[in-house]
Amino acid sequence: MKPCDLVVFGAQGDLARRKLIPSLYQLEKAELMAPDTTIVGVARRVSSAEGFLALAGESLERFMKEPIDSTVWERFARRLRFAQIDLKQPDQYSRLQAEVDQELREMVNYLAVAPDLFGPICQGLAAAGLATDRARVVLEKPIGTDLASSRIINDAVGAFFH
């Protein structure tokens, strides 16, 4: 297992709260994440790391069918980081630089947002110098609303990540 910085764009959204956060907790429980892996939530409405931590805890309580193991939660919570970013403002992506370390870890950017934000996110990552050979992008389906919009999104993402 190699460590990574898993950056979840749309961390306060339904997909992240219902699926991603509980799934990542289960990976922690099964000890399937490298010890130095971090999880960075990116959202515009949550205002602090403490707020994101509370959101993650609430998500687990609400959407998991099993009780939260306090030992697993403590380990999981130590991985959590947060960056408040308006995804349409490229100058704000510099806030993400303090939460990731591309020298030590791969950066995996999980875009759990509407397809019309894929391009602006990639532009913001590039503007902050984070669109490097150590960065990856995971796009949540659907990618666009039809073939033409899917191609536009693919071209926009490809322009920043080769």
DSSP file with accessible surface (Angstrom, degrees, kcal/mol):
  #  RESIDUE AA STRUCTURE BP1 BP2  ACC     N-H-->O    O-->H-N    N-H-->O    O-->H-N    TCO  KAPPA ALPHA  PHI   PSI    X-CA   Y-CA   Z-CA
    1    1 A M              0   0  156      0, 0.0    32,-0.1     0, 0.0    31,-0.0   0.000 360.0 360.0 360.0 128.2    0.0    0.0    0.0
    2    2 A K        -     0   0  176     32,-0.1    32,-0.4    33,-0.0     2,-0.1  -0.832 360.0-114.9-100.5 142.5    1.3    3.4   -1.0
    3    3 A P        +     0   0   35      0, 0.0   103,-1.3     0, 0.0     2,-0.3  -0.407  38.3 177.4 -73.5 151.3    0.2    6.5    1.0
    4    4 A C  E     -a  106   0A  28    101,-0.2    34,-2.2    30,-0.2     2,-0.7  -0.956  36.7-120.2-143.9 163.7   -1.9    9.1   -0.8
    5    5 A D  E     -ab 107  38A   0    101,-3.0   103,-2.7    -2,-0.3     2,-0.8  -0.958  31.2-158.6-100.9 107.6   -3.7   12.4   -0.1
    6    6 A L  E     -ab 108  39A  28     32,-2.9    34,-3.1    -2,-0.7     2,-0.6  -0.834   6.9-164.3 -91.5 109.6   -7.3   11.5   -1.0
    7    7 A V  E     -ab 109  40A   0    101,-3.2   103,-3.3    -2,-0.8     2,-0.8  -0.873   2.0-160.2-100.4 117.0   -8.9   14.9   -1.7
    8    8 A V  E >   -ab 110  41A   7     32,-3.0    34,-2.7    -2,-0.6     3,-0.7  -0.858   2.6-159.9-103.2 103.8  -12.7   14.7   -1.8
    9    9 A F  E 3  S+ab 111  42A   0    101,-2.6   103,-1.8    -2,-0.8    34,-0.2  -0.709  82.8  29.8 -80.8 131.6  -14.3   17.6   -3.6
   10   10 A G  T >  S+     0   0   15     32,-1.7     3,-2.0    -2,-0.4     6,-0.5   0.782  75.0 162.9  87.4  33.0  -17.9   18.0   -2.6
   11   11 A A  T <  S+     0   0    1     31,-2.2    32,-0.2    -3,-0.7    10,-0.1   0.689  71.5  48.8 -64.6 -18.7  -17.2   16.6    0.9
   12   12 A Q  T 3  S+     0   0   31     30,-0.3    -1,-0.3     4,-0.1    31,-0.1   0.442  93.8 104.7 -99.5   2.9  -20.4   17.9    2.4
   13   13 A G  S <> S-     0   0   27     -3,-2.0     4,-2.6    99,-0.1     5,-0.2  -0.184  86.2-100.6 -80.7 172.5  -22.6   16.6   -0.5
   14   14 A D  H  > S+     0   0  101      1,-0.2     4,-3.0     2,-0.2     5,-0.4   0.902 118.2  51.6 -61.0 -46.0  -24.9   13.6   -0.5
   15   15 A L  H  >>S+     0   0   51      1,-0.2     4,-2.4     2,-0.2     5,-1.8   0.943 113.6  44.2 -59.9 -46.8  -22.5   11.2   -2.3
   16   16 A A  I  4>S+     0   0    1     -6,-0.5     5,-3.0    96,-0.3    -2,-0.2   0.930 117.8  44.3 -64.4 -44.0  -19.6   11.9    0.1
   17   17 A R  I  <5S+     0   0   46     -4,-2.6    -2,-0.2     1,-0.2    -1,-0.2   0.907 122.0  35.7 -70.7 -41.9  -21.8   11.7    3.2
   18   18 A R  I  <5S+     0   0  110     -4,-3.0    -2,-0.2    -5,-0.2    -3,-0.2   0.859 137.0   6.9 -79.0 -38.4  -23.8    8.6    2.2
   19   19 A K  I  X5S+     0   0  128     -4,-2.4     4,-2.1    -5,-0.4    -3,-0.2   0.814 122.2  47.6-115.4 -53.7  -21.1    6.6    0.5
   20   20 A L  I  ><S+     0   0   24     -5,-1.8     4,-2.9     2,-0.2     5,-0.2   0.953 111.7  45.5 -68.3 -51.0  -17.6    7.9    0.5
   21   21 A I  H  ><S+     0   0   11     -5,-3.0     4,-2.4     1,-0.2     5,-0.2   0.952 116.8  45.2 -61.3 -47.6  -17.1    8.7    4.2
   22   22 A P  H  > S+     0   0   12      0, 0.0     4,-2.1     0, 0.0    -1,-0.2   0.912 114.2  50.3 -61.6 -37.3  -18.6    5.4    5.4
   23   23 A S  H  X S+     0   0   68     -4,-2.1     4,-2.0     2,-0.2    -2,-0.2   0.913 110.6  48.5 -66.7 -40.8  -16.6    3.5    2.8
   24   24 A L  H  X S+     0   0   18     -4,-2.9     4,-2.2     2,-0.2    -1,-0.2   0.894 109.1  53.5 -66.6 -37.5  -13.4    5.2    3.9
   25   25 A Y  H  X S+     0   0    0     -4,-2.4     4,-2.8    -5,-0.2    -1,-0.2   0.919 107.7  51.4 -59.7 -42.7  -14.2    4.4    7.5
   26   26 A Q  H  X S+     0   0   67     -4,-2.1     4,-2.2     1,-0.2    -2,-0.2   0.876 107.6  52.1 -64.9 -36.3  -14.6    0.7    6.6
   27   27 A L  H  <>S+     0   0   69     -4,-2.0     5,-2.8     2,-0.2     6,-0.4   0.902 110.6  48.7 -64.1 -40.0  -11.2    0.8    4.8
   28   28 A E  H ><5S+     0   0    7     -4,-2.2     3,-1.5     3,-0.2    -2,-0.2   0.934 110.0  51.5 -62.1 -45.6   -9.8    2.2    8.1
   29   29 A K  H 3<5S+     0   0   86     -4,-2.8    -2,-0.2     1,-0.3    -1,-0.2   0.894 111.7  46.2 -59.7 -40.0  -11.5   -0.5   10.1
   30   30 A A  T 3<5S-     0   0   61     -4,-2.2    -1,-0.3    -5,-0.2    -2,-0.2   0.420 111.6-123.5 -82.5   0.6  -10.1   -3.2    7.8
   31   31 A E  T < 5 +     0   0  133     -3,-1.5    -3,-0.2    -4,-0.2    -2,-0.1   0.882  68.2 136.8  56.7  44.0   -6.6   -1.6    8.0
   32   32 A L      < +     0   0  102     -5,-2.8     2,-0.4    -6,-0.1    -4,-0.2   0.295  42.4  86.1-103.7   7.6   -6.5   -1.3    4.3
   33   33 A M  S    S-     0   0   23     -6,-0.4    -9,-0.0    -5,-0.1     0, 0.0  -0.896  86.7-107.3-108.2 141.2   -5.1    2.3    4.1
   34   34 A A    >   -     0   0    5     -2,-0.4     3,-2.0   -32,-0.4   -30,-0.2  -0.327  34.0-114.5 -59.2 144.6   -1.4    3.1    4.2
   35   35 A P  T 3  S+     0   0  114      0, 0.0    -1,-0.1     0, 0.0   -33,-0.0   0.824 113.6  48.5 -54.7 -34.0   -0.5    4.6    7.6
   36   36 A D  T 3  S+     0   0  109     68,-0.1     2,-0.2     2,-0.0    -2,-0.1   0.355  82.1 122.9 -92.2   7.6    0.4    8.0    6.1
   37   37 A T    <   -     0   0   10     -3,-2.0     2,-0.3   -34,-0.1   -32,-0.2  -0.472  43.2-164.1 -69.1 137.2   -2.7    8.4    3.9
   38   38 A T  E     -b    5   0A   6    -34,-2.2   -32,-2.9    -2,-0.2     2,-0.5  -0.868  13.3-145.1-118.1 157.6   -4.7   11.5    4.6
   39   39 A I  E     -bc   6  80A   4     40,-2.4    42,-2.7    -2,-0.3     2,-0.6  -0.989  15.1-165.9-122.9 117.7   -8.3   12.4    3.6
   40   40 A V  E     -bc   7  81A   0    -34,-3.1   -32,-3.0    -2,-0.5     2,-0.4  -0.927   6.0-154.2-110.2 113.6   -8.9   16.0    2.7
   41   41 A G  E     -bc   8  82A   0     40,-2.4    42,-2.3    -2,-0.6     2,-0.5  -0.716   7.9-163.7 -84.0 134.8  -12.4   17.2    2.5
   42   42 A V  E     +bc   9  83A   0    -34,-2.7   -31,-2.2    -2,-0.4   -32,-1.7  -0.988  25.0 141.3-121.1 125.6  -13.1   20.2    0.3
   43   43 A A  E     - c   0  84A   5     40,-1.4    42,-1.7    -2,-0.5     9,-0.0  -0.967  44.7-140.4-153.3 164.9  -16.3   22.1    0.6
   44   44 A R  S    S+     0   0  146     -2,-0.3    42,-0.1    40,-0.2    -1,-0.1   0.709  96.9  45.3-104.2 -22.7  -17.4   25.7    0.5
   45   45 A R  S    S+     0   0  163     40,-0.1     2,-0.2     2,-0.0    39,-0.1   0.837  90.4  83.0 -93.5 -34.9  -20.0   25.8    3.3
   46   46 A V        -     0   0   21      1,-0.1    -3,-0.2    37,-0.1     3,-0.1  -0.519  65.3-161.3 -66.0 139.1  -18.2   24.0    6.1
   47   47 A S        +     0   0   92     -2,-0.2     2,-0.3     1,-0.1    -1,-0.1   0.532  55.3  19.9-107.7  -5.1  -16.0   26.6    7.7
   48   48 A S  S  > S-     0   0   38      1,-0.1     4,-2.0    35,-0.1     5,-0.2  -0.985  73.0-105.8-156.9 166.2  -13.4   24.7    9.7
   49   49 A A  H  > S+     0   0   51     -2,-0.3     4,-2.5     1,-0.2     5,-0.2   0.885 121.7  53.9 -62.2 -38.0  -11.5   21.4   10.2
   50   50 A E  H  > S+     0   0  142      1,-0.2     4,-2.3     2,-0.2    -1,-0.2   0.890 106.6  51.6 -64.4 -39.2  -13.6   20.8   13.3
   51   51 A G  H  > S+     0   0   27      2,-0.2     4,-2.3     1,-0.2    -1,-0.2   0.896 110.5  48.2 -63.5 -40.4  -16.8   21.3   11.3
   52   52 A F  H  X S+     0   0    6     -4,-2.0     4,-2.7     2,-0.2    -2,-0.2   0.913 110.0  52.1 -67.6 -40.0  -15.7   18.7    8.7
   53   53 A L  H  X S+     0   0   65     -4,-2.5     4,-2.4     1,-0.2    -2,-0.2   0.928 111.0  47.6 -60.4 -44.2  -14.8   16.3   11.5
   54   54 A A  H  X S+     0   0   49     -4,-2.3     4,-2.7     2,-0.2    -1,-0.2   0.911 110.8  51.9 -63.2 -42.1  -18.3   16.8   13.0
   55   55 A L  H  X S+     0   0   23     -4,-2.3     4,-2.4     2,-0.2    -2,-0.2   0.917 109.5  49.7 -60.5 -42.9  -19.8   16.3    9.5
   56   56 A A  H  X S+     0   0    1     -4,-2.7     4,-2.2     2,-0.2    -2,-0.2   0.931 111.8  48.2 -62.6 -45.3  -17.9   13.0    9.1
   57   57 A G  H  X S+     0   0   10     -4,-2.4     4,-2.4     1,-0.2    -2,-0.2   0.923 112.1  48.5 -61.9 -43.9  -19.0   11.7   12.5
   58   58 A E  H  X S+     0   0  102     -4,-2.7     4,-2.5     1,-0.2    -1,-0.2   0.886 109.4  53.9 -62.4 -39.5  -22.6   12.6   11.8
   59   59 A S  H  X S+     0   0    0     -4,-2.4     4,-2.8    -5,-0.2     5,-0.3   0.917 109.5  47.3 -62.3 -44.0  -22.4   10.9    8.4
   60   60 A L  H  X S+     0   0    1     -4,-2.2     4,-1.8     1,-0.2    -2,-0.2   0.934 113.1  48.5 -63.7 -45.6  -21.1    7.7   10.0
   61   61 A E  H  < S+     0   0  145     -4,-2.4    -2,-0.2     1,-0.2    -1,-0.2   0.899 118.9  39.6 -60.9 -39.9  -23.8    7.8   12.6
   62   62 A R  H  < S+     0   0  164     -4,-2.5    -2,-0.2    -5,-0.2    -1,-0.2   0.872 124.6  31.4 -79.8 -38.2  -26.6    8.4   10.1
   63   63 A F  H  < S+     0   0   39     -4,-2.8     2,-0.3    -5,-0.2    -3,-0.2   0.524  96.6  86.4-109.3  -4.9  -25.6    6.2    7.2
   64   64 A M     <  -     0   0   23     -4,-1.8     4,-0.1    -5,-0.3   -46,-0.0  -0.744  61.9-148.5 -94.5 148.1  -23.8    3.2    8.7
   65   65 A K  S    S+     0   0  211     -2,-0.3    -1,-0.1     2,-0.1    -4,-0.1   0.458  79.4  61.2 -91.0  -1.9  -25.8    0.2    9.8
   66   66 A E  S    S-     0   0   68      1,-0.0    -2,-0.1     3,-0.0     3,-0.0  -0.844  94.1 -92.8-122.4 158.7  -23.3   -0.7   12.6
   67   67 A P        -     0   0  116      0, 0.0     2,-0.4     0, 0.0    -2,-0.1  -0.349  45.8-104.5 -67.6 153.3  -22.1    1.2   15.6
   68   68 A I        -     0   0   50     -4,-0.1     2,-0.6   -11,-0.0     3,-0.1  -0.657  27.6-133.4 -80.6 128.2  -19.0    3.3   15.3
   69   69 A D     >  -     0   0   74     -2,-0.4     4,-3.0     1,-0.2     5,-0.2  -0.727  10.4-146.2 -81.4 121.4  -16.0    1.7   16.9
   70   70 A S  H  > S+     0   0   79     -2,-0.6     4,-2.3     1,-0.2    -1,-0.2   0.855  96.9  51.3 -62.3 -34.8  -14.3    4.4   19.0
   71   71 A T  H  > S+     0   0   84      2,-0.2     4,-1.8     1,-0.2    -1,-0.2   0.931 113.1  44.8 -67.2 -43.8  -10.8    3.1   18.4
   72   72 A V  H  > S+     0   0    8      1,-0.2     4,-2.9     2,-0.2     5,-0.2   0.926 112.1  53.2 -65.6 -42.8  -11.4    3.0   14.6
   73   73 A W  H  X S+     0   0   60     -4,-3.0     4,-3.4     1,-0.2     5,-0.2   0.916 106.7  52.3 -59.8 -42.6  -13.0    6.5   14.7
   74   74 A E  H  X S+     0   0  110     -4,-2.3     4,-1.4    -5,-0.2    -1,-0.2   0.924 113.1  43.8 -61.0 -44.0   -9.9    7.9   16.5
   75   75 A R  H  X S+     0   0   60     -4,-1.8     4,-0.7     2,-0.2    -2,-0.2   0.931 116.6  47.3 -64.2 -45.7   -7.6    6.5   13.9
   76   76 A F  H >X S+     0   0    1     -4,-2.9     3,-1.4     1,-0.2     4,-0.6   0.932 108.6  54.1 -62.0 -46.1   -9.9    7.6   11.0
   77   77 A A  H >< S+     0   0   21     -4,-3.4     3,-1.0     1,-0.3    -1,-0.2   0.838 100.2  61.3 -61.8 -32.0  -10.3   11.1   12.5
   78   78 A R  H 3< S+     0   0  160     -4,-1.4    -1,-0.3     1,-0.2    -2,-0.2   0.751 101.8  54.0 -66.9 -21.3   -6.5   11.6   12.6
   79   79 A R  H << S+     0   0   24     -3,-1.4   -40,-2.4    -4,-0.7    -1,-0.2   0.687  87.7 103.5 -80.4 -22.7   -6.4   11.2    8.8
   80   80 A L  E <<  +c   39   0A  20     -3,-1.0     2,-0.3    -4,-0.6   -40,-0.2  -0.481  41.0 166.0 -76.7 132.9   -9.1   13.9    8.2
   81   81 A R  E     -c   40   0A  88    -42,-2.7   -40,-2.4    -2,-0.2     2,-0.3  -0.820  16.9-149.4-129.6 173.1   -8.1   17.4    6.9
   82   82 A F  E     -c   41   0A  15     -2,-0.3     2,-0.4   -42,-0.2   -40,-0.2  -1.000  14.6-174.6-151.9 144.7  -10.2   20.2    5.4
   83   83 A A  E     -c   42   0A   6    -42,-2.3   -40,-1.4    -2,-0.3     2,-0.7  -0.970  19.6-144.4-138.4 122.9   -9.9   23.0    3.0
   84   84 A Q  E     +c   43   0A  72     -2,-0.4     2,-0.4   -42,-0.2   -40,-0.2  -0.797  35.5 161.9 -86.6 118.2  -12.7   25.5    2.4
   85   85 A I        -     0   0    0    -42,-1.7     2,-0.8    -2,-0.7   -40,-0.1  -0.996  44.4-136.3-141.4 132.7  -12.8   26.4   -1.3
   86   86 A D    >   -     0   0   58     -2,-0.4     3,-2.6     3,-0.2     6,-0.3  -0.818  29.2-144.5 -81.0 111.7  -15.3   28.0   -3.6
   87   87 A L  T 3  S+     0   0   17     -2,-0.8    37,-0.2     1,-0.3    -1,-0.1   0.666  94.3  56.7 -61.2 -16.7  -14.7   25.6   -6.5
   88   88 A K  T 3  S+     0   0  123      1,-0.1    -1,-0.3    36,-0.0    33,-0.0   0.367  90.7  80.9 -95.1   6.5  -15.2   28.3   -9.1
   89   89 A Q    X   -     0   0   81     -3,-2.6     3,-2.1     1,-0.1     4,-0.4  -0.846  59.3-169.6-115.5  93.9  -12.4   30.5   -7.7
   90   90 A P  G >  S+     0   0   52      0, 0.0     3,-1.3     0, 0.0     4,-0.3   0.817  83.3  63.9 -54.2 -32.0   -9.0   29.3   -8.9
   91   91 A D  G >  S+     0   0  113      1,-0.3     3,-0.7     2,-0.1     4,-0.1   0.739  94.4  62.1 -67.6 -18.2   -7.1   31.6   -6.5
   92   92 A Q  G X  S+     0   0   38     -3,-2.1     3,-1.9    -6,-0.3     4,-0.3   0.657  80.7  81.3 -81.4 -14.0   -8.6   29.7   -3.5
   93   93 A Y  G X> S+     0   0    0     -3,-1.3     3,-1.6    -4,-0.4     4,-0.6   0.697  72.1  78.1 -68.3 -15.5   -7.0   26.4   -4.4
   94   94 A S  H X> S+     0   0   62     -3,-0.7     3,-0.8     1,-0.3     4,-0.6   0.794  81.2  69.9 -62.3 -23.4   -3.8   27.5   -2.8
   95   95 A R  H <4 S+     0   0  116     -3,-1.9     3,-0.5     1,-0.2     4,-0.3   0.781  91.8  59.3 -61.8 -26.4   -5.5   26.7    0.5
   96   96 A L  H X> S+     0   0    0     -3,-1.6     3,-1.7    -4,-0.3     4,-0.7   0.791  87.4  74.1 -74.3 -26.7   -5.2   23.0   -0.5
   97   97 A Q  H X< S+     0   0   94     -3,-0.8     3,-0.7    -4,-0.6    -1,-0.2   0.845  91.7  55.4 -57.2 -35.4   -1.4   23.2   -0.7
   98   98 A A  T 3< S+     0   0   86     -4,-0.6    -1,-0.3    -3,-0.5    -2,-0.2   0.698 107.9  50.0 -72.5 -15.6   -1.1   23.2    3.1
   99   99 A E  T <4 S+     0   0   57     -3,-1.7     2,-0.3    -4,-0.3    -1,-0.2   0.533 107.1  55.0-101.6  -9.2   -3.1   20.0    3.3
  100  100 A V    <<  -     0   0   17     -4,-0.7     2,-0.3    -3,-0.7     7,-0.1  -0.846  57.0-158.9-124.0 161.3   -1.3   17.8    0.8
  101  101 A D    >>  +     0   0   54     -2,-0.3     4,-2.5     5,-0.1     3,-0.8  -0.781   7.9 180.0-141.8  91.7    2.3   16.7    0.3
  102  102 A Q  T 34 S+     0   0   28     -2,-0.3     5,-0.1     1,-0.2    -1,-0.1   0.631  81.6  65.1 -71.4 -11.2    3.1   15.6   -3.2
  103  103 A E  T 34 S+     0   0  169      1,-0.1    -1,-0.2     3,-0.1     3,-0.1   0.866 117.3  24.8 -73.0 -36.0    6.7   14.9   -2.3
  104  104 A L  T <4 S+     0   0  113     -3,-0.8     2,-0.3     1,-0.2    -2,-0.2   0.728 127.1  30.9 -99.1 -28.2    5.6   12.1    0.1
  105  105 A R  S  < S-     0   0   37     -4,-2.5  -101,-0.2  -103,-0.1    -1,-0.2  -0.967  74.5-111.3-138.1 150.0    2.2   11.0   -1.3
  106  106 A E  E     -a    4   0A  48   -103,-1.3  -101,-3.0    -2,-0.3     2,-0.6  -0.447  36.2-130.2 -67.3 151.6    0.3   10.6   -4.5
  107  107 A M  E     -ad   5 135A   0     27,-3.2    29,-2.9  -103,-0.2     2,-0.6  -0.942  21.6-170.7-111.8 117.2   -2.6   13.0   -4.7
  108  108 A V  E     -ad   6 136A  35   -103,-2.7  -101,-3.2    -2,-0.6     2,-0.7  -0.944   6.6-159.8-110.0 115.4   -5.9   11.5   -5.7
  109  109 A N  E     -ad   7 137A   0     27,-2.8    29,-3.2    -2,-0.6     2,-0.7  -0.862   3.5-164.5-100.6 108.7   -8.6   14.1   -6.4
  110  110 A Y  E     -ad   8 138A  45   -103,-3.3  -101,-2.6    -2,-0.7     2,-1.2  -0.858   7.0-154.3 -97.1 114.9  -12.1   12.5   -6.1
  111  111 A L  E     +ad   9 139A   0     27,-3.0    29,-1.4    -2,-0.7     2,-1.0  -0.703  23.0 167.8 -96.2  88.3  -14.7   14.8   -7.8
  112  112 A A        +     0   0   15   -103,-1.8     2,-0.3    -2,-1.2   -96,-0.3  -0.466  49.7  98.5 -94.2  58.5  -18.0   14.1   -6.1
  113  113 A V  S    S-     0   0   25     -2,-1.0    27,-0.2    27,-0.1     5,-0.1  -0.837  85.8 -67.2-136.6 173.2  -19.6   17.2   -7.6
  114  114 A A    >   -     0   0   49     -2,-0.3     3,-2.4     1,-0.1     4,-0.4  -0.338  49.9-114.5 -63.8 145.3  -21.8   18.1  -10.5
  115  115 A P  G >> S+     0   0   33      0, 0.0     3,-1.5     0, 0.0     4,-0.5   0.784 112.0  68.5 -55.5 -28.0  -20.1   17.6  -13.9
  116  116 A D  G 34 S+     0   0  107      1,-0.3    -2,-0.1     2,-0.1     3,-0.0   0.647  97.5  54.6 -70.4  -7.8  -20.1   21.4  -14.6
  117  117 A L  G <> S+     0   0   31     -3,-2.4     4,-2.3     2,-0.1    -1,-0.3   0.537  83.3  85.9 -97.8  -8.1  -17.5   21.8  -11.8
  118  118 A F  H <> S+     0   0    0     -3,-1.5     4,-2.2    -4,-0.4     5,-0.2   0.939  92.4  44.9 -57.9 -49.3  -15.0   19.2  -13.3
  119  119 A G  H  X S+     0   0   11     -4,-0.5     4,-2.7     1,-0.2     5,-0.2   0.957 113.1  48.7 -61.9 -51.3  -13.3   21.8  -15.5
  120  120 A P  H  > S+     0   0   34      0, 0.0     4,-2.5     0, 0.0    -1,-0.2   0.877 110.9  52.0 -58.8 -35.3  -13.1   24.6  -12.8
  121  121 A I  H  X S+     0   0    0     -4,-2.3     4,-2.8     2,-0.2     5,-0.2   0.950 110.6  46.8 -65.9 -46.2  -11.7   22.2  -10.3
  122  122 A C  H  X S+     0   0    0     -4,-2.2     4,-2.3    -5,-0.2    -1,-0.2   0.903 112.6  50.7 -63.0 -38.2   -8.9   21.1  -12.7
  123  123 A Q  H  X S+     0   0   96     -4,-2.7     4,-2.7     2,-0.2    -1,-0.2   0.915 111.0  48.9 -63.7 -42.2   -8.2   24.7  -13.6
  124  124 A G  H  X S+     0   0    0     -4,-2.5     4,-1.7     2,-0.2    -2,-0.2   0.907 110.5  50.0 -64.7 -41.8   -8.0   25.5   -9.9
  125  125 A L  H  <>S+     0   0    0     -4,-2.8     5,-3.2     1,-0.2     6,-0.6   0.922 113.0  47.2 -61.9 -42.7   -5.6   22.6   -9.2
  126  126 A A  H ><5S+     0   0   35     -4,-2.3     3,-1.8     4,-0.2    -2,-0.2   0.925 109.0  53.5 -64.9 -42.9   -3.4   23.7  -12.1
  127  127 A A  H 3<5S+     0   0   73     -4,-2.7    -1,-0.2     1,-0.3    -2,-0.2   0.839 110.0  48.7 -61.3 -31.4   -3.4   27.3  -10.9
  128  128 A A  T 3<5S-     0   0    9     -4,-1.7    -1,-0.3    -5,-0.2    -2,-0.2   0.392 118.4-111.6 -88.9   3.1   -2.2   26.2   -7.5
  129  129 A G  T < 5S+     0   0   50     -3,-1.8    -3,-0.2    -4,-0.2    -2,-0.1   0.721  86.8 117.7  75.3  22.0    0.5   24.0   -9.0
  130  130 A L      < +     0   0    9     -5,-3.2     2,-1.4    -6,-0.2    -4,-0.2   0.428  41.6  91.9-103.9   0.6   -1.2   20.8   -8.0
  131  131 A A        +     0   0   29     -6,-0.6     2,-0.2    -5,-0.1    -1,-0.1  -0.650  64.4 137.2 -92.7  77.0   -1.8   19.3  -11.4
  132  132 A T  S >  S-     0   0   46     -2,-1.4     3,-1.7   -25,-0.1   -25,-0.1  -0.562  75.0 -91.5-115.1-179.6    1.4   17.3  -11.5
  133  133 A D  T 3  S+     0   0  136      1,-0.3    -2,-0.0    -2,-0.2    28,-0.0   0.591 124.9  59.7 -71.2  -7.6    2.6   13.9  -12.5
  134  134 A R  T 3  S+     0   0   79    -28,-0.1   -27,-3.2   -29,-0.0     2,-0.4   0.226  93.9  85.3-100.1  12.0    1.9   12.8   -8.8
  135  135 A A  E <   -d  107   0A   4     -3,-1.7     2,-0.3   -29,-0.2   -27,-0.2  -0.910  53.6-174.4-119.0 144.7   -1.8   13.8   -9.1
  136  136 A R  E     -d  108   0A 126    -29,-2.9   -27,-2.8    -2,-0.4     2,-0.4  -0.919  13.4-143.5-129.4 159.0   -4.8   11.8  -10.3
  137  137 A V  E     -d  109   0A  35     -2,-0.3     2,-0.5   -29,-0.2   -27,-0.2  -0.988   6.0-164.4-127.2 132.5   -8.4   12.7  -10.9
  138  138 A V  E     -d  110   0A  56    -29,-3.2   -27,-3.0    -2,-0.4     2,-0.5  -0.980  13.1-154.7-113.6 121.5  -11.4   10.4  -10.3
  139  139 A L  E     -d  111   0A  39     -2,-0.5     2,-0.3   -29,-0.2   -27,-0.1  -0.849  10.3-135.2 -99.9 131.5  -14.6   11.6  -11.9
  140  140 A E        -     0   0   54    -29,-1.4   -27,-0.1    -2,-0.5    -2,-0.0  -0.628  43.8 -77.5 -82.3 137.7  -17.9   10.6  -10.5
  141  141 A K  S    S+     0   0  163     -2,-0.3     2,-0.1     2,-0.1    -1,-0.1  -0.443 103.2  57.8 -72.6 155.4  -20.5    9.4  -13.0
  142  142 A P        -     0   0   93      0, 0.0     2,-1.1     0, 0.0    -2,-0.1   0.558  66.0-162.1 -78.6 150.3  -22.4   10.7  -15.0
  143  143 A I        -     0   0   59     -2,-0.1     3,-0.1    -4,-0.1    11,-0.1  -0.805  65.4 -29.5 -99.5  91.3  -19.7   12.5  -16.9
  144  144 A G  S    S-     0   0   10     -2,-1.1     3,-0.1     1,-0.1   -28,-0.0  -0.268  74.1 -90.6  91.1-179.4  -21.8   15.1  -18.7
  145  145 A T  S    S-     0   0  130      1,-0.2     2,-0.3    -2,-0.1    -1,-0.1   0.546 100.1  -1.5-108.4 -13.5  -25.4   15.0  -19.9
  146  146 A D  S  > S-     0   0   92     -3,-0.1     4,-2.4     1,-0.1    -1,-0.2  -0.921  89.7 -78.8-160.4-178.8  -24.8   13.6  -23.4
  147  147 A L  H  > S+     0   0  109     -2,-0.3     4,-2.3     1,-0.2     5,-0.2   0.915 125.2  51.4 -60.8 -41.4  -21.9   12.6  -25.7
  148  148 A A  H  > S+     0   0   61      1,-0.2     4,-1.9     2,-0.2    -1,-0.2   0.938 113.1  43.3 -64.0 -46.4  -21.0   16.2  -26.6
  149  149 A S  H  > S+     0   0   27      1,-0.2     4,-2.3     2,-0.2    -1,-0.2   0.870 111.2  56.3 -69.8 -32.3  -20.8   17.4  -23.0
  150  150 A S  H  X S+     0   0   39     -4,-2.4     4,-2.5     1,-0.2    -1,-0.2   0.917 107.4  48.8 -62.9 -41.2  -18.9   14.3  -22.0
  151  151 A R  H  X S+     0   0  151     -4,-2.3     4,-2.6     2,-0.2    -2,-0.2   0.892 109.2  52.4 -65.8 -39.2  -16.3   15.1  -24.6
  152  152 A I  H  X S+     0   0  117     -4,-1.9     4,-2.4     2,-0.2    -2,-0.2   0.939 111.9  45.8 -62.2 -45.1  -16.0   18.7  -23.5
  153  153 A I  H  X S+     0   0   19     -4,-2.3     4,-2.7     2,-0.2     5,-0.3   0.934 112.1  51.1 -64.1 -45.3  -15.4   17.5  -19.9
  154  154 A N  H  X S+     0   0  105     -4,-2.5     4,-2.7     1,-0.2    -2,-0.2   0.927 112.0  47.1 -58.5 -44.1  -12.9   14.9  -21.0
  155  155 A D  H  X S+     0   0  110     -4,-2.6     4,-1.6     2,-0.2    -1,-0.2   0.898 111.8  50.7 -65.2 -41.0  -11.0   17.5  -23.0
  156  156 A A  H  X S+     0   0   29     -4,-2.4     4,-0.6     2,-0.2    -2,-0.2   0.929 114.4  42.6 -64.2 -44.2  -11.0   20.0  -20.1
  157  157 A V  H >X S+     0   0   17     -4,-2.7     4,-1.9     1,-0.2     3,-1.4   0.935 112.4  54.4 -68.0 -42.6   -9.7   17.5  -17.6
  158  158 A G  H 3< S+     0   0   35     -4,-2.7    -1,-0.2    -5,-0.3    -2,-0.2   0.791  97.3  65.5 -62.0 -26.9   -7.2   16.2  -20.1
  159  159 A A  H 3< S+     0   0   61     -4,-1.6    -1,-0.3     1,-0.2    -2,-0.2   0.792 113.6  30.9 -66.3 -25.3   -5.8   19.7  -20.7
  160  160 A F  H << S+     0   0   60     -3,-1.4     2,-0.5    -4,-0.6    -2,-0.2   0.689 122.3  45.9-105.7 -25.8   -4.6   19.8  -17.1
  161  161 A F     <        0   0   33     -4,-1.9    -1,-0.2   -28,-0.0   -29,-0.1  -0.946 360.0 360.0-124.7 109.8   -3.8   16.1  -16.4
  162  162 A H              0   0  213     -2,-0.5    -3,-0.1    -3,-0.1    -4,-0.0  -0.654 360.0 360.0 -91.1 360.0   -1.8   14.3  -19.1
